[in-house]
Amino acid sequence: MRFHSKPTLDTSFLIDLIRQKPEAMAKINELIEVGIPLFTTTTHILELYRRAFLSASIHDNMQEVLAIKMLLLISR
């Protein structure tokens, strides 16, 4: 039986994507190009929502969270 690891993107990486940090953008593009499914957890998504609601730009950050959420498969 073979087990394949699935990359689970954590909160800090997802925040780097929202901030469009070059290293995070390059890595996400690399994973997408290779066709690797991208996972995160419900906890990481909840942390992003929490940070968005606590930010000065709630609407903009909520849009970023929604965009990221559309790219990912969410595991429990």
Rosetta silent file (secondary structure, phi, psi, omega in degrees, C-alpha in Angstrom):
SEQUENCE: MRFHSKPTLDTSFLIDLIRQKPEAMAKINELIEVGIPLFTTTTHILELYRRAFLSASIHDNMQEVLAIKMLLLISR
SCORE:     score description
SCORE:     0.000 S_00000001
   1 L     0.000  133.159  179.317    0.000    0.000    0.000 S_00000001
   2 L  -108.150  136.505  176.202    1.378    3.421   -0.932 S_00000001
   3 L  -110.900  131.689  177.537    0.607    6.578    0.969 S_00000001
   4 L  -105.468  130.348  176.659    0.939    9.914   -0.747 S_00000001
   5 L   -78.428  144.555  177.683    1.572   12.942    1.354 S_00000001
   6 L  -113.969  129.942  179.467   -0.609   15.887    0.592 S_00000001
   7 L   -67.553  123.512  176.750    0.756   19.364    1.095 S_00000001
   8 E  -107.902  116.496 -176.157   -1.305   21.087    3.767 S_00000001
   9 L   -81.856  124.998 -177.318   -0.880   24.823    3.612 S_00000001
  10 L   -89.090  174.159 -175.486   -0.694   26.412    7.047 S_00000001
  11 H   -59.097  -43.950 -177.362   -1.916   29.800    8.202 S_00000001
  12 H   -63.302  -38.877  177.402    1.434   31.553    7.914 S_00000001
  13 H   -66.150  -42.361 -179.866    1.862   30.387    4.297 S_00000001
  14 H   -64.359  -37.488  176.349   -1.697   31.458    3.448 S_00000001
  15 H   -65.883  -39.229  175.695   -1.091   34.884    4.988 S_00000001
  16 H   -60.105  -36.228  176.198    2.065   35.175    2.895 S_00000001
  17 H   -65.231  -44.763  178.431   -0.123   34.508   -0.157 S_00000001
  18 H   -59.303  -39.201  179.513   -2.558   37.232    0.890 S_00000001
  19 L   -81.134   -1.475  178.885    0.392   39.590    1.295 S_00000001
  20 L    54.789   44.246  176.017    1.664   38.376   -2.109 S_00000001
  21 L   -68.966  133.883 -174.388    5.127   37.587   -0.818 S_00000001
  22 H   -54.385  -40.275 -178.446    7.282   36.484   -3.759 S_00000001
  23 H   -64.864  -41.868  179.816    8.453   33.220   -2.150 S_00000001
  24 H   -68.579  -41.108  179.433    4.885   32.124   -1.388 S_00000001
  25 H   -63.744  -41.355  179.063    3.643   33.152   -4.826 S_00000001
  26 H   -64.373  -43.043 -178.134    6.450   31.210   -6.518 S_00000001
  27 H   -66.739  -43.248 -179.503    5.781   28.098   -4.428 S_00000001
  28 H   -65.345  -39.404  177.619    2.011   28.122   -5.002 S_00000001
  29 H   -64.115  -39.962  177.732    2.537   28.576   -8.738 S_00000001
  30 H   -61.479  -46.351 -179.727    5.006   25.683   -8.757 S_00000001
  31 H   -64.319  -40.310  179.252    2.534   23.392   -6.956 S_00000001
  32 H   -65.962  -44.617 -179.614   -0.310   24.396   -9.281 S_00000001
  33 H   -60.245  -38.633 -179.549    1.812   23.855  -12.410 S_00000001
  34 H   -74.881  -19.841  178.491    2.778   20.358  -11.266 S_00000001
  35 L    87.747   22.232  179.262   -0.871   19.605  -10.561 S_00000001
  36 L   -78.839  128.096  176.357   -0.508   18.807   -6.880 S_00000001
  37 L   -63.833  138.321 -176.946   -3.815   19.119   -5.006 S_00000001
  38 L  -105.875  126.373 -177.313   -3.591   21.835   -2.376 S_00000001
  39 E  -117.896  153.112  165.434   -5.049   21.235    1.066 S_00000001
  40 E  -145.018  179.695 -179.426   -5.588   23.232    4.192 S_00000001
  41 E  -110.405  162.988  176.779   -7.625   22.622    7.307 S_00000001
  42 H   -61.857  -33.253  178.547  -10.815   24.212    8.562 S_00000001
  43 H   -62.372  -43.331  179.413   -8.786   25.588   11.463 S_00000001
  44 H   -65.301  -39.073  178.244   -6.447   27.445    9.103 S_00000001
  45 H   -65.541  -42.744  177.799   -9.404   28.894    7.177 S_00000001
  46 H   -61.578  -38.191  177.322  -11.041   30.013   10.436 S_00000001
  47 H   -63.675  -38.639  177.567   -7.783   31.699   11.456 S_00000001
  48 H   -64.550  -44.098  177.455   -7.755   33.597    8.159 S_00000001
  49 H   -60.466  -43.971  179.950  -11.347   34.752    8.681 S_00000001
  50 H   -59.072  -47.857  179.596  -10.529   35.846   12.217 S_00000001
  51 H   -63.840  -36.542  178.529   -7.544   37.869   11.050 S_00000001
  52 H   -63.665  -43.982 -179.364   -9.588   39.407    8.233 S_00000001
  53 H   -68.228  -25.936  179.409  -12.295   40.540   10.675 S_00000001
  54 H   -88.701   -5.961 -175.643   -9.689   42.040   13.009 S_00000001
  55 L   -83.631  167.832  177.349   -7.916   43.927   10.227 S_00000001
  56 L   -75.414  -23.207 -178.238   -8.363   47.529    9.150 S_00000001
  57 L  -115.283   66.741 -174.351   -9.401   46.383    5.641 S_00000001
  58 H   -56.187  -50.379 -176.336  -12.063   43.817    6.440 S_00000001
  59 H   -60.606  -48.657 -179.092  -13.694   43.799    2.998 S_00000001
  60 H   -61.643  -44.381 -179.056  -10.433   43.521    1.058 S_00000001
  61 H   -69.221  -33.715  175.605   -9.067   40.805    3.312 S_00000001
  62 H   -63.403  -39.696  177.130  -12.324   38.850    3.176 S_00000001
  63 H   -61.779  -40.509  177.807  -12.071   38.888   -0.622 S_00000001
  64 H   -64.555  -42.490  178.906   -8.526   37.513   -0.358 S_00000001
  65 H   -62.383  -44.793  179.349   -9.647   34.740    2.011 S_00000001
  66 H   -62.464  -40.513  179.240  -12.457   33.763   -0.349 S_00000001
  67 H   -63.879  -43.859  179.134  -10.080   33.703   -3.335 S_00000001
  68 H   -65.159  -41.971 -178.766   -7.607   31.488   -1.493 S_00000001
  69 H   -59.177  -32.964 -179.616  -10.388   29.217   -0.254 S_00000001
  70 H   -69.911  -23.630  179.897  -11.445   28.579   -3.869 S_00000001
  71 H   -81.165  -19.086 -166.620   -7.954   27.227   -4.687 S_00000001
  72 L  -111.570  152.594  167.054   -7.831   24.721   -1.854 S_00000001
  73 E   -93.015  135.646 -175.410   -9.334   21.448   -0.780 S_00000001
  74 E  -108.518  122.396  177.415  -10.292   21.682    2.867 S_00000001
  75 E  -104.809  160.174 -176.611   -9.745   18.745    5.178 S_00000001
  76 L   -86.194    0.000    0.000  -11.040   18.454    8.706 S_00000001
